[in-house]
């Protein structure tokens, strides 16, 4: 997700985009749960009309 946010993001870099990027960084560093990054990524993706499933992985 962080690679997509940095290199392939289709929309403008909004506050939700920045929050998602920070959440990914925090999760990769082990500082915050990965679920926080997932939620932030979904919120940012929806803002730019990128389809993502909000179903939690099994």
BAVO-125802 format. One line per 2 residues: number of its first residue (from 1); their letters; for each residue x, y, z of N, C-alpha, C. Coordinates in steps of 0.2 Angstrom, whole numbers, always signed. Example, Ala and Ser with C-alpha at 12.3 -4.5 7.8 and 13.67 -1.06 7.14 Angstrom:
<atoms>
1 = as = +66/-28/+39/+62/-22/+39/+66/-16/+39; +64/-11/+35/+68/-5/+36/+64/+0/+39
</atoms>
This chain:
<atoms>
1 = xx = +4/-6/+0/+0/+0/+0/+4/+6/+0; +10/+6/+4/+14/+12/+4/+17/+14/-3
3 = xx = +19/+8/-6/+22/+9/-13/+17/+12/-18; +11/+10/-17/+5/+13/-21/+4/+20/-20
5 = xx = +4/+21/-13/+3/+28/-11/+8/+33/-14; +14/+31/-14/+20/+35/-16/+21/+35/-23
7 = xx = +20/+30/-27/+22/+29/-34/+17/+29/-39; +11/+27/-37/+5/+26/-42/-1/+29/-40
9 = xx = -1/+34/-35/-7/+37/-33/-11/+41/-39; -17/+40/-40/-20/+43/-46/-23/+50/-45
11 = xx = -24/+52/-38/-27/+58/-37/-22/+63/-34; -25/+68/-31/-20/+73/-28/-19/+71/-21
13 = xx = -13/+73/-18/-11/+71/-12/-14/+75/-6; -20/+73/-5/-24/+76/+0/-22/+74/+7
15 = xx = -25/+77/+12/-24/+75/+19/-25/+68/+20; -31/+65/+17/-32/+58/+18/-26/+54/+15
17 = xx = -23/+56/+10/-18/+53/+7/-12/+53/+12; -10/+59/+14/-5/+59/+19/-6/+55/+25
19 = xx = -12/+55/+28/-14/+51/+34/-12/+43/+32; -14/+41/+26/-13/+34/+24/-6/+33/+24
21 = xx = -2/+37/+21/+5/+36/+20/+8/+35/+27; +6/+40/+32/+9/+40/+38/+7/+33/+42
23 = xx = +1/+31/+41/-2/+25/+44/+2/+19/+42; +4/+19/+35/+8/+13/+33/+15/+13/+36
25 = xx = +18/+19/+36/+24/+20/+39/+24/+17/+46; +19/+20/+50/+19/+18/+57/+18/+10/+58
27 = xx = +14/+7/+53/+13/+0/+54/+19/-4/+52; +23/-2/+47/+29/-5/+45/+34/-4/+50
29 = xx = +34/+1/+54/+39/+2/+59/+37/-2/+65; +31/-5/+65/+29/-8/+71/+26/-4/+77
31 = xx = +25/+2/+75/+22/+7/+80/+15/+7/+81; +11/+5/+76/+4/+5/+76/+1/-1/+72
33 = xx = -5/-3/+74/-8/-9/+70/-8/-8/+63; -7/-14/+59/-8/-14/+52/-16/-12/+50
35 = xx = -20/-14/+54/-27/-12/+53/-28/-5/+52; -25/-1/+56/-25/+7/+56/-23/+9/+49
37 = xx = -18/+6/+46/-15/+8/+39/-21/+6/+34; -23/+0/+35/-29/-3/+30/-34/+2/+30
39 = xx = -37/+4/+36/-43/+9/+36/-41/+15/+33; -35/+18/+34/-33/+24/+31/-32/+24/+24
41 = xx = -29/+18/+22/-29/+17/+14/-35/+17/+11; -40/+13/+14/-47/+13/+11/-50/+20/+11
43 = xx = -50/+24/+16/-53/+30/+16/-49/+35/+10; -43/+34/+10/-40/+38/+4/-41/+36/-3
45 = xx = -42/+29/-3/-43/+27/-10/-51/+29/-12; -55/+28/-7/-62/+30/-9/-63/+37/-11
47 = xx = -58/+42/-8/-58/+49/-10/-57/+50/-17; -53/+46/-20/-51/+47/-27/-54/+41/-31
49 = xx = -59/+38/-29/-63/+33/-33/-59/+27/-35; -55/+25/-31/-51/+19/-32/-55/+13/-28
51 = xx = -57/+8/-32/-61/+3/-28/-56/-1/-24; -58/-2/-18/-55/-7/-13/-60/-10/-9
53 = xx = -59/-16/-8/-64/-20/-4/-63/-18/+4; -68/-17/+7/-68/-15/+14/-69/-22/+19
55 = xx = -69/-27/+16/-69/-34/+19/-62/-35/+22; -62/-37/+28/-56/-39/+31/-53/-45/+28
57 = xx = -47/-46/+28/-44/-52/+25/-45/-58/+30; -46/-64/+27/-47/-70/+31/-41/-72/+34
</atoms>
